[in-house]
């Protein structure tokens, strides 16, 4: 990205997609099956990440297992998984999204939204025909580069608030 100081610049290509192959939660990997290249749209205008229901269900189960604290689980629309008493939760799992050719390690703020002592999983399921979307919460503190010539998207960890 160009050096623009504390200003923000974004040139959004239309319908830029990537290929997600799996997600690792903790030490367990969930494979995305039945979908081919271009199976997820990289979208800075959509807040939450959306995944096919069967894939989402497996990922959510691993997140619940890794965090524990089942007594604090609530469902708060539109979210499927929220935790009350969030300030007491310290055991966040390793969370890694695997794209074709790259692996992207996320911090808790990339897969949870935090509020007043509550946190909600920032990923939702779509129906079987729904489009998968890699939302902007997952993109926070990453420089996102779109190579229109090679039709490739790249992510690099960056402290965007500190630039």
Number of C-alpha atoms within 10 A of each C-alpha: 9 5 9 9 8 10 7 8 10 9 7 11 12 9 11 17 20 20 20 25 21 19 23 21 22 16 11 12 17 17 15 19 11 6 12 11 11 15 18 24 20 26 20 18 10 13 16 23 25 22 24 19 17 14 17 19 15 15 23 18 12 20 20 16 14 16 15 14 16 10 9 14 19 16 12 11 9 8 15 17 21 21 25 19 15 18 13 11 15 8 10 15 19 16 22 18 18 20 16 12 9 13 16 18 15 19 16 16 16 22 21 20 16 17 11 9 12 17 22 23 21 24 26 20 20 18 12 11 8 12 15 23 24 24 23 19 19 24 22 20 20 18 15 18 14 18 12 10 6 7 10 12 15 15 15 12 14 13 11 12 8 8 10
